[in-house]
Amino acid sequence: QVRLVESGGGLVQAGGSLRLSCTASGFIFPIDSIAWYRQAPGKQRELVASITQYRSTFYVDSVKGRFTISRDNAKSTVYLEMNSLKPEDTAIYYCNALPGRYGWGQGTQVTVSS
């Protein structure tokens, strides 16, 4: 059974930083491309960043230069380092294998105050 557990969210002021973690189980983590998604109130879930098994990365334009995705295959964990946070980054953040292959976890709430 696939399980994705996100953590690390919280309330932060604009300009602040957070580090999200996602620990996975139930599939062969090292060979999958893993992504962070987010869903803001009233909006569709969107892809934020992804990382392949070869550690090639992708970022949506709105987070380039501010967010960094990384992975630790030994721990089956993917991270999202978020710096220079903006109020528009407020959302529930989820991880999943591309392209949303598995069931979604509960996510972790990120709230950025202005």
C-alpha positions, 0 to 999 in steps of 0.5 A: 500500500502506497503511503505519502506523508507530508510535513513541515508546513506552518505559518510564516511571514512574507520573506520567511522560509520553510522546509517541507518533507515527504516520506513515501512507502509502498513503491520503489521510491528511487526509480520514480520521479517525485513532485511537489504540488500545491492547492490554494483555496478555490484553485486547482492543484498545480505542479510546483517542482519535480525531481527525477531519479537522476536528480534533474529538476523542474520548477514552475516559473513562479517559484524558480530561484526561491524553492529547491527540491531534493531527495534522499533515496535512502530515506525515501524522502523528498524535500522542498526548501522554500525561501523568500515566501510570498502570500501567494505561496499559501496553499496545501502542499502535497507530494506524489510520483509524477504525474500524480500516480498514487493516491494523495496524502493529507498534505501540509498547510503553508500559510504566508502572511503579508 
